[in-house]
């Protein structure tokens, strides 16, 4: 089987890593890929948001299966173009991808499905949004309606901060993504991520995780794309996961099908859990990053079989085989991230890191220049490990962190603190 993976981050590296272990995989291409993926797959220069170009490439390279990693090509309809050309693809249609591409659309669907979520207002006018903030009072969550690379959500403890967030979005800080704004109540509780595969009819849970969005230790500072994650998430017990399936995910999928836009692909539900009750924070229509890294570490080669069954409408016969293990990933990011950061610094020591089913370094923002590994993004490396316990996975992950020499980078040293404290 010839497989094409679209994307260039740590999420796509971990998917490529899992696929490469499966004997079905004869040829693996990633576009555009990164320095880490180049070690296990062919890298291709390709505009992954241009459906016509992706189809031409898939046909020219005799691709059997395409896995779309990021949200942008999904929202751009690349999955639709591939399906229309008869190419098997893992990822939802552009219409179904609106579950992530528009937060207002997700709220509308949740209202119709009676799925529990935060109270909200949706605004296209600055003055109306500011009036809503004044009337509701803080704390609030201000969100850019569109795709903002995981950074379009601002937690606002005070009314002053909420008004400033509204102004920032309408002033264009998030481009077109912030042209419309959703303002939500601030939900109390503990947040966790629930991942399911959906083939238009059947829903198959494939794991839980918890990530750390804030840049600073103790969950302080601004939101990021994610500074680390671990799996499974103890707060998402079997009972709570079942409630999420019955009250949130399945009703949402039924409403999408009723509207003529059935969902096919991975669905990532961010949940807020309080008093044993889950409420939806948001949907993502792709694997989370860095949650994907810990899921792939635990799933291994079977991930490809599951994604293929999803794409072919065979989830009803699929099963997930879990080991009794834990996984953790620690993100190494460039100093200054998520604000202004420098690119081009050299990273040393990754060549000596262990590479096996228990310890792996997934690359995100990296490239090779003059034979050296160079930082080329905000989030740069994902040091990922499995263990029989979360403590064991943590110790292995941070041992790899300490083996990397990169003065211009930083990590959080408290990934997994909630679950570890409970243990």
C-alpha positions in Angstrom: 0.0 0.0 0.0 1.3 3.5 -1.0 0.3 6.0 1.7 0.4 9.8 1.6 0.3 11.9 4.8 -0.4 15.6 4.5 1.3 17.8 7.1 4.6 18.8 8.6 4.2 18.8 12.4 4.7 16.4 15.3 1.2 15.1 14.8 2.0 14.0 11.3 5.4 12.6 12.3 3.7 10.4 14.9 1.1 9.2 12.4 3.9 8.4 9.9 5.8 6.5 12.6 2.8 4.4 13.4 2.0 3.7 9.7 5.7 2.7 9.0 5.4 -0.1 11.5 2.4 -1.7 9.7 3.3 -4.4 7.2 0.6 -3.0 4.9 2.8 0.1 4.3 5.0 -0.4 1.2 5.7 3.2 0.4 5.3 6.2 2.7 5.3 9.8 1.5 4.7 12.9 3.6 4.0 16.4 2.3 5.7 18.6 3.1 7.2 16.7 6.1 10.1 17.8 8.2 13.6 16.7 9.1 12.4 13.9 11.4 9.9 12.5 9.0 12.6 12.4 6.3 14.3 9.6 8.2 11.3 7.3 7.8 9.5 8.5 4.7 9.9 10.4 1.4 9.2 14.1 1.7 7.4 15.9 -1.1 7.0 19.6 -1.8 3.3 20.1 -2.3 0.6 22.7 -1.5 -1.5 20.6 0.8 -4.5 23.0 0.7 -4.7 22.8 -3.1 -7.1 19.9 -3.7 -6.4 19.7 -7.5 -2.7 19.6 -6.9 -3.0 16.9 -4.2 -5.2 14.8 -6.5 -2.7 15.1 -9.3 0.1 14.1 -7.0 -1.8 11.1 -5.6 -2.6 9.8 -9.1 1.0 10.3 -10.4 2.4 8.5 -7.4 -0.2 5.7 -7.4 -1.3 6.6 -3.8 -3.7 4.1 -2.3 -4.6 6.0 0.9 -4.3 9.6 2.0 -4.3 10.7 5.6 -4.9 14.4 6.1 -3.3 15.7 9.3 -4.0 19.4 9.8 -7.4 21.2 9.8 -6.7 23.7 7.1 -6.7 21.3 4.1 -9.8 19.6 5.5 -11.6 23.0 5.7 -10.3 23.7 2.2 -12.1 20.6 0.8 -9.0 18.5 0.0 -10.8 15.4 1.3 -13.7 16.1 -1.1 -11.4 16.5 -4.1 -9.7 13.2 -3.3 -12.9 11.3 -2.8 -14.3 12.7 -6.0 -11.2 11.4 -7.8 -11.7 7.9 -6.3 -8.8 8.1 -3.9 -9.4 6.6 -0.4 -8.9 9.3 2.2 -9.0 9.7 6.0 -10.6 13.0 6.9 -14.0 14.7 6.8 -15.6 16.7 4.0 -15.3 20.5 4.1 -19.0 20.7 5.1 -18.4 18.3 8.1 -15.1 20.1 8.9 -17.1 23.2 9.8 -17.3 21.5 13.3 -13.9 23.0 13.8 -13.7 25.7 11.1 -16.6 27.6 12.7 -17.2 27.7 16.4 -20.6 29.3 15.8 -21.6 26.4 13.6 -20.6 23.9 16.3 -22.7 25.8 18.8 -25.7 25.7 16.4 -25.2 21.9 16.0 -25.0 21.4 19.8 -28.2 23.4 20.3 -30.0 21.3 17.8 -28.6 18.0 19.2 -29.2 19.2 22.8 -25.5 18.5 23.6 -24.4 20.1 26.9 -21.9 22.9 26.3 -21.2 26.5 27.5 -23.7 29.3 27.2 -22.6 31.7 24.4 -23.2 34.6 22.2 -22.1 34.9 18.5 -21.1 38.3 17.1 -20.1 39.9 13.8 -20.2 43.4 15.3 -17.7 44.8 17.8 -20.2 47.0 19.7 -22.7 44.2 20.2 -19.9 41.9 21.4 -18.7 44.5 23.9 -22.2 45.1 25.2 -22.6 41.3 25.7 -19.4 41.2 27.7 -20.6 44.2 29.9 -23.9 42.5 30.5 -22.5 39.0 31.3 -19.5 40.0 33.3 -16.3 38.0 33.8 -14.9 35.4 33.7 -15.5 34.7 30.0 -13.9 32.9 27.1 -13.5 34.9 23.9 -13.0 32.8 20.7 -12.2 33.6 17.1 -14.9 31.9 15.1 -12.5 30.5 12.5 -9.3 28.6 12.3 -6.5 30.3 14.2 -3.8 27.5 14.5 -5.0 26.6 18.0 -4.4 30.1 19.4 -7.7 31.8 18.8 -9.1 31.2 22.3 -8.5 33.8 25.1 -9.4 33.0 28.7 -10.5 36.3 30.3 -10.7 36.4 34.2 -11.8 40.1 34.1 -14.3 42.2 32.1 -11.4 44.5 31.1 -9.5 41.5 29.6 -12.6 40.3 27.8 -13.2 43.7 26.2 -9.6 43.9 25.2 -9.8 40.4 23.6 -12.9 41.4 21.6 -11.1 44.5 20.4 -8.0 42.5 19.5 -10.0 40.1 17.4 -12.1 42.7 15.6 -8.9 44.7 15.0 -7.6 41.7 12.9 -5.1 40.0 15.2 -6.4 36.6 14.0 -7.1 37.7 10.4 -10.3 36.4 8.9 -10.6 33.8 11.7 -11.5 36.7 14.1 -14.0 38.4 11.8 -16.7 36.7 13.8 -16.4 36.1 17.5 -18.0 33.7 19.9 -18.1 34.6 23.6 -18.7 31.8 26.1 -19.3 31.4 29.8 -16.2 30.2 31.6 -16.8 26.6 32.5 -15.4 25.2 35.7 -13.8 21.8 36.0 -11.0 19.7 34.5 -10.5 19.6 30.8 -9.6 16.4 28.9 -9.6 15.1 25.3 -11.7 12.3 24.0 -10.9 10.8 20.6 -13.3 8.7 18.4 -13.4 7.5 14.9 -16.6 8.0 12.9 -17.4 6.4 9.5 -20.7 8.2 8.9 -22.6 5.7 11.0 -20.5 3.9 13.6 -18.5 5.6 16.3 -15.4 3.9 17.8 -13.6 5.4 20.8 -9.9 5.2 20.4 -8.5 6.9 23.5 -8.3 9.7 25.9 -5.6 12.3 26.7 -5.0 15.5 28.6 -2.8 18.3 27.2 -1.3 21.4 28.7 -2.3 24.5 26.8 -0.7 27.2 28.9 2.9 28.0 28.2 4.0 28.2 31.9 4.4 25.7 34.7 1.4 25.4 36.9 -0.8 26.1 33.9 0.1 29.8 33.8 0.7 32.3 31.0 -0.9 32.5 27.5 -2.5 29.6 25.6 -0.3 27.7 23.1 -0.9 24.9 20.6 0.1 22.6 23.5 3.2 22.1 25.6 2.8 18.4 26.4 0.2 15.7 26.8 -0.3 12.3 28.4 -2.6 9.3 27.8 -4.9 8.0 29.2 -6.6 10.8 31.1 -7.7 9.5 34.5 -10.4 12.1 34.8 -12.2 10.6 31.8 -13.4 7.5 33.5 -15.4 4.8 31.6 -18.6 6.2 33.0 -17.9 9.8 32.0 -16.7 8.7 28.6 -20.0 6.8 28.1 -21.9 9.9 29.1 -19.9 11.9 26.5 -20.7 9.4 23.8 -24.4 9.2 24.6 -25.1 12.9 25.4 -22.7 14.8 23.2 -20.9 12.9 20.4 -23.6 10.5 19.1 -26.3 13.2 19.1 -23.9 15.5 17.2 -23.1 12.9 14.6 -26.8 12.1 14.2 -27.5 15.9 13.6 -24.7 16.1 11.1 -26.1 13.1 9.2 -29.7 14.5 9.4 -28.4 17.7 7.7 -26.9 15.6 4.8 -23.3 16.1 6.0 -22.3 12.8 7.6 -19.0 12.8 9.4 -16.1 10.6 8.5 -12.7 10.7 10.2 -11.3 11.3 13.7 -13.4 13.5 15.9 -11.6 15.1 18.9 -14.0 16.3 21.6 -12.5 18.7 24.2 -14.5 18.1 27.3 -14.9 20.0 30.6 -15.7 17.7 33.4 -17.2 18.8 36.7 -19.0 16.6 39.2 -18.9 13.6 36.9 -20.6 15.5 34.1 -19.0 16.3 30.7 -19.7 19.4 28.7 -18.3 20.1 25.3 -15.6 22.8 25.1 -14.9 22.4 21.3 -14.7 19.8 18.5 -11.6 19.4 16.4 -11.9 17.4 13.1 -8.3 16.0 13.3 -6.0 14.5 15.9 -4.8 17.0 18.5 -1.2 18.1 18.6 0.5 17.0 20.9 -2.3 14.5 21.9 -1.8 12.5 18.7 1.8 11.8 19.7 0.8 9.9 22.8 -2.1 8.1 21.1 0.1 6.9 18.3 2.7 5.8 20.8 0.1 3.6 22.5 -1.7 2.4 19.3 1.3 1.6 17.2 0.8 -0.2 13.9 -2.9 -0.8 14.4 -3.5 2.9 13.9 -3.3 2.5 10.2 -5.8 -0.4 10.2 -8.2 1.7 12.2 -7.9 4.7 10.0 -8.4 2.6 6.9 -11.5 0.9 8.4 -12.9 4.3 9.1 -12.3 5.6 5.6 -13.9 2.4 4.1 -17.0 2.4 6.4 -15.9 -0.7 8.3 -15.7 0.6 11.8 -18.5 -1.7 12.9 -16.1 -4.6 12.6 -13.0 -2.8 14.0 -11.6 -3.2 17.5 -8.9 -1.2 19.4 -6.3 -3.3 21.3 -4.9 -1.4 24.2 -1.9 -2.4 26.3 -2.0 -1.5 30.0 0.4 1.4 29.5 0.8 5.1 29.7 2.4 7.6 27.4 3.7 11.2 27.8 5.1 13.7 25.3 7.0 16.9 26.3 7.2 19.7 23.8 10.5 21.6 23.3 9.7 25.0 22.1 11.7 28.1 21.0 12.2 30.8 23.6 9.5 33.4 23.2 6.8 31.0 22.0 3.8 31.5 21.7 4.9 35.1 21.0 7.8 36.2 18.9 10.6 33.7 18.6 13.8 33.2 16.6 14.3 30.5 14.0 17.6 29.0 12.8 19.3 27.9 16.0 21.1 24.5 16.0 19.8 21.5 18.0 22.2 18.9 19.0 21.9 15.4 20.6 18.8 14.1 18.9 20.9 11.5 16.9 21.8 9.8 20.2 18.2 9.5 21.5 16.6 6.1 21.8 14.2 5.2 18.9 12.0 2.3 19.8 8.4 1.5 20.8 9.1 3.0 24.3 11.0 6.1 23.4 10.7 8.3 20.4 11.5 11.9 19.4 8.8 13.3 17.1 9.8 16.4 15.1 7.6 19.4 14.6 9.4 22.6 13.4 12.7 21.3 12.2 14.8 21.3 9.0 18.3 20.2 7.9 20.7 22.9 6.8 24.3 22.2 6.0 24.0 18.8 7.7 22.7 20.4 10.9 19.3 20.1 12.6 17.8 23.5 12.8 14.8 24.9 14.7 12.3 26.2 12.1 9.1 26.8 14.2 7.6 27.6 17.6 7.1 24.1 18.8 10.1 22.1 17.6 10.4 18.6 19.2 8.1 16.2 21.0 10.0 13.9 23.4 7.6 11.0 23.8 7.8 7.9 25.9 5.7 5.0 27.1 5.8 3.3 30.5 3.9 0.8 32.7 3.0 3.8 34.8 2.7 7.5 34.0 5.6 8.2 36.3 7.8 5.8 34.3 6.7 7.4 31.0 7.5 10.9 32.5 10.9 9.8 33.6 11.8 8.5 30.2 10.4 11.5 28.4 12.4 14.0 30.5 15.5 11.9 30.3 15.3 12.4 26.5 14.7 16.2 27.1 17.9 16.4 29.2 19.9 14.6 26.4 19.1 17.4 23.9 21.3 20.4 23.7 19.4 23.4 22.6 20.0 26.6 24.6 17.4 28.5 22.6 14.6 26.1 23.6 12.6 25.5 26.7 10.1 23.0 28.1 7.6 22.8 30.9 8.8 20.5 33.7 5.4 19.6 35.1 3.6 17.8 32.2 1.1 15.4 33.7 1.0 17.1 37.1 -2.7 16.5 37.7 -2.6 12.8 37.1 0.7 12.4 38.9 -0.6 14.2 42.0 -3.7 12.0 42.1 -1.4 8.9 41.9 
